[in-house]
Amino acid sequence: MPGASAAPARRRTQEERSTATQTRLLDAAVDCLVELGWAGTTTTVVAERAGVSRGAQLHHFATRAELVGAAVQHVFAGLTEDYRAGFAGVAASADRVRGAIDLLWSIYLQPRHLAALDLYLAARTDAELRSILAPIAARHRENVLALARAYFPEAAASAPRFTAIIDLILDTMLGMVLARSLHGERPAEDKILAEIDRLARELVTPAHRSSRPRARALRVARRPAKG
């Protein structure tokens, strides 16, 4: 209607403003970790990049270790969502095993994940950082295992080695990422990924689990009858 005034914009609540400030700080911390590493990610630099006052930053995160710990948790939540979204396409593919491995490897190579690994190394000699990161990393690993069980329920239910094999795959990829940071991309990576694929395929393919009973039945059938 002519002359009608627009409705006033709703003012954000204190909780909404606080959440927005925390998100800006966490996003800025992740960016700093990716670009500058642990050594260059100071609370002052993060606050400046986030456009937040030093006092507001200290209100939300009292120490640098607390801030980066929350940033890692923020990273892992994003990586988990990336994997969930990516697997929606993998599940419909002709080869779920290879698709799942390729997707996991791409997640490991994301700069955000590399920044988290940089903190793992720093935590070796920083007790405060280690005490904050260790439970966060443990929860993330449990989330990954839960996703693996959900995506491959038959293997998870029938293979006692399931958790150990998934742990082996995760640790192998972790080592591969660290080796790449030192040596760069290597031809051996494709061979290692092929071995991971073979191991995972044996774990989730029912055929290999039924081969032993069949072989035993053949041995029994070949035994000479007792006269």
VMD Tcl script that draws the C-alpha trace (Angstrom):
set ca {
  {0.00 0.00 0.00}
  {1.32 3.48 -0.80}
  {2.74 5.17 2.24}
  {2.81 1.97 4.30}
  {6.02 1.57 6.27}
  {8.00 -1.66 6.18}
  {7.87 -3.88 9.26}
  {10.90 -3.34 11.50}
  {13.55 -6.04 11.27}
  {13.58 -8.45 14.18}
  {16.48 -7.81 16.53}
  {18.65 -10.82 17.26}
  {18.63 -12.25 20.75}
  {21.74 -12.26 22.92}
  {22.04 -16.01 22.35}
  {21.91 -15.56 18.57}
  {24.56 -12.84 18.70}
  {26.76 -15.00 20.91}
  {26.41 -17.99 18.55}
  {27.26 -15.80 15.55}
  {30.38 -14.50 17.32}
  {31.52 -18.02 18.19}
  {30.98 -19.15 14.59}
  {33.05 -16.25 13.25}
  {35.84 -17.08 15.69}
  {35.81 -20.78 14.81}
  {35.77 -20.13 11.05}
  {38.64 -17.66 11.47}
  {40.58 -20.14 13.62}
  {40.20 -22.87 11.00}
  {41.36 -20.48 8.25}
  {44.39 -19.51 10.33}
  {45.26 -23.14 11.09}
  {45.10 -24.00 7.38}
  {47.23 -21.04 6.32}
  {49.52 -20.45 9.31}
  {49.61 -23.72 11.25}
  {49.58 -24.04 15.02}
  {52.57 -21.76 15.52}
  {50.98 -18.85 13.65}
  {47.46 -19.24 15.00}
  {47.41 -16.85 17.94}
  {44.28 -15.59 19.64}
  {45.09 -12.05 18.51}
  {45.33 -13.05 14.85}
  {42.10 -15.05 15.05}
  {40.21 -12.20 16.71}
  {41.41 -9.74 14.07}
  {40.44 -12.04 11.22}
  {37.02 -12.68 12.76}
  {36.41 -8.96 13.29}
  {35.86 -9.58 16.99}
  {37.29 -7.66 19.93}
  {39.94 -9.25 22.06}
  {37.59 -9.12 25.04}
  {34.81 -10.91 23.14}
  {37.25 -13.58 22.01}
  {38.45 -14.20 25.58}
  {34.85 -14.34 26.76}
  {34.15 -17.30 24.48}
  {37.56 -19.02 24.52}
  {39.87 -18.27 27.43}
  {43.02 -19.87 25.97}
  {44.50 -20.59 22.56}
  {44.29 -24.35 23.19}
  {40.58 -24.05 24.06}
  {39.96 -22.02 20.90}
  {41.71 -24.42 18.53}
  {40.16 -27.41 20.28}
  {36.73 -25.98 19.52}
  {37.91 -25.25 15.97}
  {38.94 -28.89 15.48}
  {35.54 -30.03 16.75}
  {34.03 -27.60 14.23}
  {36.20 -29.12 11.48}
  {35.29 -32.71 12.35}
  {31.58 -31.90 12.36}
  {31.94 -30.44 8.86}
  {33.99 -33.38 7.60}
  {31.43 -35.85 8.94}
  {28.64 -34.01 7.13}
  {30.75 -33.97 3.95}
  {31.14 -37.75 4.18}
  {27.43 -38.30 4.81}
  {26.54 -36.13 1.82}
  {29.17 -37.77 -0.39}
  {28.11 -41.29 0.51}
  {24.59 -40.59 -0.66}
  {26.06 -40.67 -4.18}
  {28.40 -43.56 -3.44}
  {25.57 -45.76 -2.15}
  {23.89 -45.66 -5.56}
  {27.11 -46.43 -7.46}
  {28.07 -49.80 -8.92}
  {31.07 -50.14 -6.59}
  {30.29 -48.92 -3.09}
  {33.57 -50.17 -1.63}
  {35.84 -48.27 -3.99}
  {33.57 -45.24 -3.84}
  {33.68 -45.21 -0.05}
  {37.49 -45.48 0.00}
  {37.97 -42.74 -2.60}
  {35.58 -40.50 -0.68}
  {37.38 -41.14 2.62}
  {40.77 -40.41 1.04}
  {39.44 -37.14 -0.42}
  {38.22 -36.15 3.05}
  {41.65 -36.93 4.54}
  {43.27 -34.63 1.96}
  {41.04 -31.66 2.71}
  {43.05 -28.68 4.01}
  {40.80 -28.51 7.09}
  {41.75 -32.07 8.00}
  {45.44 -31.40 7.40}
  {45.19 -28.47 9.82}
  {43.77 -30.80 12.47}
  {46.67 -33.22 11.93}
  {49.11 -30.35 12.44}
  {47.58 -29.93 15.88}
  {47.95 -33.64 16.62}
  {51.69 -33.27 16.15}
  {51.81 -30.13 18.28}
  {49.91 -31.92 21.06}
  {52.78 -34.38 21.48}
  {54.71 -31.76 23.46}
  {51.81 -29.59 24.66}
  {49.97 -31.21 27.56}
  {47.13 -28.67 27.62}
  {46.46 -29.03 23.91}
  {46.68 -32.83 24.17}
  {44.14 -32.94 27.02}
  {41.68 -30.96 24.90}
  {42.26 -32.71 21.58}
  {42.37 -36.35 22.76}
  {38.65 -36.68 23.65}
  {37.63 -34.73 20.54}
  {39.68 -37.04 18.31}
  {38.29 -40.12 20.08}
  {34.69 -38.98 19.54}
  {35.39 -38.27 15.88}
  {36.83 -41.76 15.41}
  {33.73 -43.28 16.99}
  {31.57 -41.24 14.62}
  {33.53 -42.56 11.63}
  {33.18 -46.14 12.87}
  {29.45 -45.61 13.39}
  {29.12 -44.38 9.79}
  {31.06 -47.41 8.52}
  {28.76 -49.75 10.44}
  {25.69 -47.95 9.10}
  {26.89 -48.04 5.48}
  {28.06 -51.68 5.57}
  {25.76 -53.30 8.16}
  {26.16 -56.86 6.85}
  {29.94 -56.74 7.24}
  {29.69 -55.03 10.63}
  {27.32 -57.71 11.92}
  {29.13 -60.77 10.62}
  {32.82 -59.89 10.61}
  {34.53 -59.84 14.04}
  {37.47 -58.03 12.47}
  {35.33 -55.15 11.20}
  {36.39 -52.51 13.75}
  {40.06 -53.52 13.60}
  {40.09 -53.33 9.79}
  {38.42 -49.92 9.77}
  {40.95 -48.71 12.35}
  {43.75 -50.08 10.16}
  {42.39 -48.21 7.13}
  {42.05 -44.96 9.07}
  {45.55 -45.20 10.55}
  {47.06 -46.10 7.17}
  {45.47 -43.08 5.52}
  {46.66 -40.92 8.40}
  {50.21 -42.11 7.82}
  {49.85 -41.54 4.07}
  {48.76 -37.94 4.63}
  {51.70 -37.27 6.94}
  {54.11 -38.85 4.44}
  {52.68 -36.68 1.66}
  {53.25 -33.54 3.74}
  {56.94 -34.45 3.87}
  {57.60 -36.09 0.49}
  {54.75 -34.78 -1.66}
  {52.46 -37.01 -3.70}
  {54.12 -40.38 -4.36}
  {53.43 -43.17 -6.88}
  {53.18 -45.59 -3.95}
  {49.92 -43.97 -2.85}
  {47.94 -45.65 -5.64}
  {49.36 -49.05 -4.70}
  {48.55 -48.54 -1.03}
  {45.00 -47.44 -1.86}
  {44.64 -50.54 -4.04}
  {45.65 -52.71 -1.06}
  {43.17 -50.86 1.16}
  {40.50 -51.51 -1.47}
  {41.37 -55.21 -1.54}
  {41.24 -55.48 2.24}
  {37.93 -53.64 2.48}
  {36.45 -55.71 -0.34}
  {37.35 -58.95 1.45}
  {35.72 -57.58 4.59}
  {32.38 -56.64 3.03}
  {32.04 -59.30 0.31}
  {30.12 -62.34 1.58}
  {31.84 -64.70 -0.89}
  {35.13 -64.87 1.00}
  {33.34 -65.63 4.27}
  {31.57 -68.65 2.80}
  {34.67 -70.09 1.15}
  {36.01 -71.77 4.30}
  {32.91 -73.85 5.07}
  {32.74 -74.89 1.42}
  {36.40 -75.90 1.41}
  {35.88 -77.93 4.59}
  {32.88 -79.68 3.02}
  {34.99 -80.61 0.00}
  {37.71 -82.06 2.24}
  {35.15 -84.14 4.11}
  {33.64 -85.38 0.84}
  {37.07 -86.46 -0.40}
  {37.91 -88.57 2.67}
  {37.98 -92.29 1.89}
  {35.09 -94.20 3.36}
  {35.97 -96.49 6.27}
  {35.47 -100.14 5.34}
}
mol new
graphics top color blue
foreach p $ca { graphics top sphere $p radius 0.5 }
foreach p [lrange $ca 0 end-1] q [lrange $ca 1 end] { graphics top cylinder $p $q radius 0.2 }
display resetview
